[in-house]
């Protein structure tokens, strides 16, 4: 019975799976990929996100369950942002959360919080970066990412976004790498199994609060992100181009939502339980 209650709670909100998945990725990086155990940086990221979220909850601008989103943002920073300064981590987290409440249009914030924190940290500090190579190209990571993404995205209506982004990027990269440059398929596969690309595809570009609501419009928007990322990476050699493109394009989401109408997303009302439980009755003996 206790196990059923735990599973029921876990399946009640897709953010629970996302938090569990991101914690798994973080410990995978530390234990198996040889990451430095930057606990001070990780603590600073959580202090910034959770602390500012608590402030907005206390002042009545958010509800208690929004702590989950702050934890997701902190984990996103821990997984993707690299810097030698805990202060940068703190302010990246604090600004990531603050912008959700400071800049809103039609009830939606403009940027994915982790994406905003990463880009602002890079721009303002000059001592922050994204390291795509830290993930390697491990088949285990691809499997874990895919399973975690399925659990989360299939329940928030954004599975199409992650898959279309990866497929589009894969097609663009295939024609340049294999067809045009005549390099081996292993080079193309190496590009497409980068851990940072998979994390971006499954847990950042799929953010339901900063992506277009209309499905057709979202598909066009997603392909645009993939093409611009491909172009900037291959022709201008911009590191972490996916992060920069997402940061540049998400402010157009309110305009897209206005032109292509669709119902607003709600974390609770839009999610169907992954596990189905029968309501307990007094006749139950289990």
N, C-alpha and C positions, 0 to 999 in steps of 0.2 A: 504493500500500500504506500509506504514511504517513497519507494522508487517511482511509482506512478505519479505521485504528487510532484516529485522533482522533475520528471519528464514533462509533466503538464505545465509547470512553471517555465521550464526551458523553452517550450514550444509556444508560449503565450506571446512572445515578442521576438521578432527576427534579430533584434539587437543583441539578445542573449547569445545567439549563435555567432554573431559577428565578434563579440568580445571574446568568447571562448576560442574562436579561430585565430584571432590576432594574438592572443596570449600564447597559443600554440606556436605560431610563426616566430614570435619573439624568442621563446625558449629553444626552438629549433635552431635559430641563428646562433644563439649563445653556446648551446651544447654541441652542435654538430658542424657549424660553419666557422667556428673559431672567432666569433665576434668578441671585441672587448666588452667586459661587463661594466658598462657605463651607468652604474646604478645611480650616481648623483645626477646625471643628465636625465635619466628616466624619472627619477623622483621630482626633478624640477618641472618636467613636462606635465606630470600629473598635478603638481601643485598649481601650475598656471591654469590648466583647463578646469579642474574640479573646483579650485578656489573661486574663479570668476563665475563659473556656473552656479555655485552656492550663493554668491552675492546676488545674482539675478533672481534666483529662486526666493531668497529672503525678501527681496524688494517686490515680489509678486509678478515678475515678468516671465517666470517659467514655473513649471510644475516639478515635483520631486523626481518623477520618472525621467526627466531630461538629464539627470546625472549619467545615464547610460550613454547618451550621445557625447558627453564630455570625456568619458572613459575611452570611447571609440576614437575620439580625436587624439587623445594622449597616446594611445597605442599606435595610431597612424604616424605620429611624429617620431615615436621611438623606432618604428620599423623603417622609416624612409629618410628622416633628417639626420645629417651628420654635422657635428660641430664639436669643438673642444671646450665650449663654454656652457655651463649649466644656466647661466643668466639668459643666454640666447634661447635655450630650450624653454625656460620659464615664460619669457615674453612672447615667444612663438605660440605657446599654448594659450596664454592669456588673450592675445590679440585674435587668435583663431576663434575663441568663444565670444569675445566682445563684439566682433563684427556681425555675428548672427543677430544680435539685438540692436546694434547701432544702425545697420543698413538693411532694411527690409522693404520689399515691394509685394503688395497683395498677400501678405502673411508669410512670404518666403524670404530666406536670406539668399544673398547673391552667390556666395562661394561655398564650396565644400570646405569646412573648417580646417581640416588637416592640410589641404592644398593651399589655402590662404596662409596658414602659419608657416609652411615651408617656403613659399615664394617671398613672403615679407621678410622672413629671417635672412634669406639669401640677399635680397635687395638692400636691406638696412644695415646688416652687420658686416658684410664682406667676408665673413668667417663661417659660412654655413654652405652646405652643398648636399646633393643627393648622389649616392654611390650605387649605381646599378650593378656593379661587379661584386658587391658584397654578398649577393645571394647565390652566385654561381648559376649552374644550370642543372640542378639535381632533379632526377625523375621523381624522387620521393616528394619533393616540394611541389612539383606539378600536380601530382596525385592529390596531395593534401589540399592544395589550393582549389582544385576542381570540385572536390567533395564539399569543402566548406562553402564555396560559392554557390553550389547547387542548393544547399540547405538555406542559405540566406536569400539569394536573389529570386529563387522561384517563389518565395513567399512575400516579396515586396513589389512584384511586377516589374522588375528591372533585369531579368535574365536576358532579354533581348539586347539590352544596352551593352552588357559585358561581352556577349558572344559576337555581336555585330562589330564591336570595336576590334576584337581580336582577329576576326575573319578579314575585316577590311585591311587592317595593318598587315596581316599575313599575306594577303594578295598583293598589296603594294610592294612589300619587301621581296616577295617571290619573283615578281617580274623584274625588279632591279637586280637582285642578288643572283638568281639562277638563270633567268632568261637573258637579261642584258649583259651582266658582267660575267656570266658563265662560271660562277663559282659553284662549289658543291652544295648539295642539299643540306649537308651537316652545318654549313655556315648559316644558312637560312633558319634551320631548326634551332641553332644556338641563339640567334637573335630572338626568336619567338618564345623561347622557354626561360627567358630572363625572369628571375623572381620579382624584380621591381615592376616589370610590365604586367605580370600576372596579378600582383597586388593592386596596381592601379586599375586594371580591367575589372577586377571583382569587387573592390571595396572603395573605390574613389570616384571613378566616372559614373558609377551606378548609384550614387547618392540620390535618393528620391526627392530630397528637399532642394536640390540645386540643379536638377535636370529637367528638361521640358516634360510637361504632363501628357501631352498628346503623343500617342505611340508613333504615328507616321512622322511627325515633326522631330521626335526624339531620334528616330533612325537616321534622318538626314543630318541632324546635329552630331550624332555619334560618328558617322562616316567622315564628316568634316574634321572632327577632332583627330581621327586616325590619319587622314591625308596630310593635314598640316604637321602633325607630329612626325610622320614619315619624311616629309619634305625638309623640315628643319634639321632633323637628325642626319639625313644623308647628304644634303647639299650645303648646309651651314654648320654642321657638326656641333650643334647645340646639345649640351648635356642635359638630360632630364627634360627633353622637349615636351613630353606628354604633360608634365606638370605646368609648364609655361603656357601651353595651348589651352589647357583646361582653365587656368586662371584668366586667360584673355577672353574666352568664349562664354563662360557661365554668366557674366553680367547681361548677356543678350537673352537669357532664359525668360525673364518677365515679358519681353516683347514677343517672343515666340508663343508663350502661353496666352497672350492677348490675341494673337492672330489665329492660333490653332487651339480652340477651346477644349478643355477636358476637366474632369472633376479633380478637386484638390486631394492630395495624398495625406493620409493620416496613419501614423504608425500602428495604431490599435485597430481602427475600423477597416483598414485595407488588407489586413493579414489574416489568412486562414491558418488554423492550427496545423502543424506538421503531423502531430499525433492526434488521434481521435479517441476520446475516452467516453465511456458511458457514464451517465450521471448515477452516482451511488444512491441506492435506495435503502430503506430500513430492512429490506429482506436480504440484503447482501451479507454473506457470511465471510467474505474475504477481508 
